[in-house]
Amino acid sequence: MAGPSDKALNEFLSEAQEIVETFNRNLLDFDNQRSSGQAIDPDLINESFRAVHSLKGLVGLFGLTQTGEMAHALENLLDAIRLGKLDVRPETMDVLFEAVELFGQALAAASTGGDLEPTVVSGYLARLRSARDAAGTVEESDDQFGGYQFPASLLSVLTEYEEHRLRENIKSGAMIYRVSGQFDLMTIDKGIEEIKQRSKPVGEIVTYLPSGDSSDPNMLELQILIASRSPLAALREVLDGADVEVEVEEVPRTTTPAMTAARRAAPPPPVEPAVVTPPPVARDSDVAIGTLRSVSQSVRVDIRKLDALMNAVGELGIVHAGLERLLVELVSKNLSDECRALRHEVRALERKLAELQSGILEVRMVPLRQVFDKLTRVVRKVSRSIGKQIRLEISGGDTELDKLIVEELSDPLMHIIRNAIDHGIESAGERVAAGKPEIGTVSVSALQQGNRVMVIVSDDGRGIDEERIAEVALQRGLVDAADLREMTRRDRLNLMFLPGMSTREEATALSGRGVGLDVVKTNIAHLSGIIDVTSTPGHGTQWTITLPITLAIIQAIIVKVAGRTYAVPLNSVVESLTVEPSEIRTVEGREVVTLRNHTLRLARVADIFGLRAPDTVTPASPDDIMYVIVVGIAQHRLGLVVDELVSQQDIVIKSLGRALSAIRGIAGATELGGQRTVLVLDVPGLVEELVKRGVAKEVAA
Amino acid sequence: MAVRVLLVDDSKTTRAFAAAALEAGGDVEITEAATGIEALKLLPRQQFDLVITDINMPDINGLELIKFTRTHEDYKNTPVLIISTEGRDTDQRRALELGANEYIIKPFEPDQLVAAVRRHLSRY
């Protein structure tokens, strides 16, 4: 096709990305069930197949022939697996997981108009073939349906897969039931979903058969075939009370071979206990929730639309603040009944606004599991490829963060984990000699603390030698000997984040080439996050990333400097303190204070923005208390000196527009009500700037 | 008068692609459905001149949709085209046996789709 528009390309990429994620999730669950010996949910492999099938169609439309070829081969493999024609071995899982990765690469290439390299695809196809050859093929028995004689008209609407599931179920001793009912077209989705939920604990839905001869155009006669090993009464019981009244009957078997006769004599053999507890989800309200949830999964919204919505809520907040002010004035003059009523209404508006705001924030939230799933794959691959056995422990995948942050987190996190596997975890021999378990453990956990989320990566490897780090930093002139002497162990470890640091001369394939921890730090700083590292030689290393849960609406401290008002985003604020002028020392021309045995560099906001002409400076009298806001970006700390702390409130940051975007130290503007527009300080930018000028180096805390 | 097409596919991108191709090819009014169930709900709401559907969809699949239209008094003469990926011989055969008018293999060129629709709807 001719070059797709940007919009079409974006839609393609987002849909494809979602499909790849679904594919990955299903594979992980499948692998899990396989390796733990649980009963395998056939849906998982069918959903994987469907994902690859859809993806193949999509990439074909966008002219990605290489990716299409790969998807095609993969589709065939998955098809054989779901139809029970192929055994699944560890090698099979390897090629399946590799595909997830290649699809990721393909989409990255597609975003700039490219495709996978033919050599990459041909290499992959060769591995896929050998995995397929290694796996045993399973002879599909061609027995007729164990005594069932389905009419040709029924068999003709089954897809090959549905027919296979029908056979498999019958083979494993299930009976086939026909559930039929009249569904109102307006509510058919809900009706079908309810039947699904209710029947799930006792059986598997094989197919839905809509009938074309309904007399009422608003109703649809639907037959559902359910395979189950439970008796008819059990199925009737779970379906009883569903919104749509259904009839349940067993599909009769014909009396043909002896086997069927035997079945008749001794009623259905491998039947589960006669009483089946109704599914716990069978209450009407629960079912409704299930339906809602499945609908919301299919809603995809451009995050920019949510930004616009958020802005509108921000403006509504300003209108509210205006109303509030008028109300106060009014109340001070007279307190009539109308005033009381108005106050009541304004309060109600305030509550609803807060609800609206948290509602929108919630929509932006996605579970960290989206990133964690990818990590599992990388760890699996890396540990296999370098022959180190690694156990990955993941917890807190349900912790939610703003979509934008989750997206941006994946690269830095991946880097840290590769680093841990590559440099942190010792070889098996080394570990045994040190008295550690042979298998190394890397754990990733996430937890929410107020408005922040902490993601902690730790390993039980050899730990990091901070002396070696200090040595390299010194050699490369990144610090001087005097600096080093003042540094604590932790400070020295944090030198790792300086640009130009890499204690290994040659980057290995694992940790990537040319991307150092300084980039990790910068990426996290862009998310207003902080990264910190601690390590115990011989026992392991722990990386802690602290992130705000959203960037869309933030809490800020409102401050005054030289009569002007500024907002400082709270997510970069570590603490605020008062300092007496006498506590301030001057070291090499820079103002510093000592805070809990650390030297904290100060920066006067008034000086940064040139707000006070020298002749207007009032020399600080000894009892003038100064306010210092300690901000932290990555491992840097800086004390911003302001005149007054005004309040703390939620703000929506708005961009200043292109013309003003280059202004140093300002992230945007926000409105505080009463048409007051104030500037929001760009803390990461300010710290960065001061670091470049070399003034924040010694404040590493 | 524009020809009215019901386009059923669970991929939004595929629908957008097919819709763009059809709109460029002639006077057409397209209604999209993302699932077989949605298609069943839309069918009685307005008169469609032609249905285009994918096969692999959750719950109500494309084959069931074809069977439904072929046995329904109101839709049994409405042409149904299948768009699906190749390699599913059995499904392709079944679709045609059930009465689908044509099977178009994904990926397809815009012209192919337009030509197929013209074969079954002379006024498009």
HADDOCK unambig.tbl for C-alpha pairs under 7 A between the chains (distance, minus, plus):
assign (segid A and resid 1 and name CA) (segid B and resid 109 and name CA) 6.90 0.50 0.50
assign (segid A and resid 11 and name CA) (segid B and resid 13 and name CA) 6.64 0.50 0.50
assign (segid A and resid 12 and name CA) (segid B and resid 13 and name CA) 5.73 0.50 0.50
assign (segid A and resid 57 and name CA) (segid B and resid 85 and name CA) 6.31 0.50 0.50
assign (segid A and resid 57 and name CA) (segid B and resid 106 and name CA) 5.68 0.50 0.50
assign (segid A and resid 57 and name CA) (segid B and resid 107 and name CA) 5.83 0.50 0.50
assign (segid A and resid 58 and name CA) (segid B and resid 14 and name CA) 6.50 0.50 0.50
assign (segid A and resid 60 and name CA) (segid B and resid 107 and name CA) 4.84 0.50 0.50
assign (segid A and resid 61 and name CA) (segid B and resid 107 and name CA) 5.25 0.50 0.50
assign (segid A and resid 61 and name CA) (segid B and resid 108 and name CA) 7.00 0.50 0.50
assign (segid A and resid 156 and name CA) (segid B and resid 94 and name CA) 6.04 0.50 0.50
assign (segid A and resid 157 and name CA) (segid B and resid 63 and name CA) 5.34 0.50 0.50
assign (segid A and resid 157 and name CA) (segid B and resid 64 and name CA) 5.56 0.50 0.50
assign (segid A and resid 157 and name CA) (segid B and resid 67 and name CA) 6.89 0.50 0.50
assign (segid A and resid 159 and name CA) (segid B and resid 91 and name CA) 5.81 0.50 0.50
assign (segid A and resid 160 and name CA) (segid B and resid 90 and name CA) 6.52 0.50 0.50
assign (segid A and resid 160 and name CA) (segid B and resid 91 and name CA) 6.56 0.50 0.50
assign (segid A and resid 185 and name CA) (segid B and resid 41 and name CA) 5.44 0.50 0.50
assign (segid A and resid 189 and name CA) (segid B and resid 37 and name CA) 6.89 0.50 0.50
assign (segid A and resid 208 and name CA) (segid B and resid 59 and name CA) 6.65 0.50 0.50
assign (segid A and resid 208 and name CA) (segid B and resid 60 and name CA) 5.96 0.50 0.50
assign (segid A and resid 209 and name CA) (segid B and resid 64 and name CA) 6.22 0.50 0.50
assign (segid A and resid 210 and name CA) (segid B and resid 64 and name CA) 6.84 0.50 0.50
assign (segid A and resid 210 and name CA) (segid B and resid 68 and name CA) 5.95 0.50 0.50
assign (segid A and resid 211 and name CA) (segid B and resid 68 and name CA) 5.80 0.50 0.50
assign (segid A and resid 212 and name CA) (segid B and resid 68 and name CA) 5.02 0.50 0.50
assign (segid A and resid 212 and name CA) (segid B and resid 69 and name CA) 6.64 0.50 0.50
assign (segid A and resid 212 and name CA) (segid B and resid 71 and name CA) 4.97 0.50 0.50
assign (segid A and resid 212 and name CA) (segid B and resid 72 and name CA) 4.08 0.50 0.50
assign (segid A and resid 213 and name CA) (segid B and resid 71 and name CA) 6.93 0.50 0.50
assign (segid A and resid 213 and name CA) (segid B and resid 72 and name CA) 5.74 0.50 0.50
assign (segid A and resid 217 and name CA) (segid B and resid 44 and name CA) 6.27 0.50 0.50
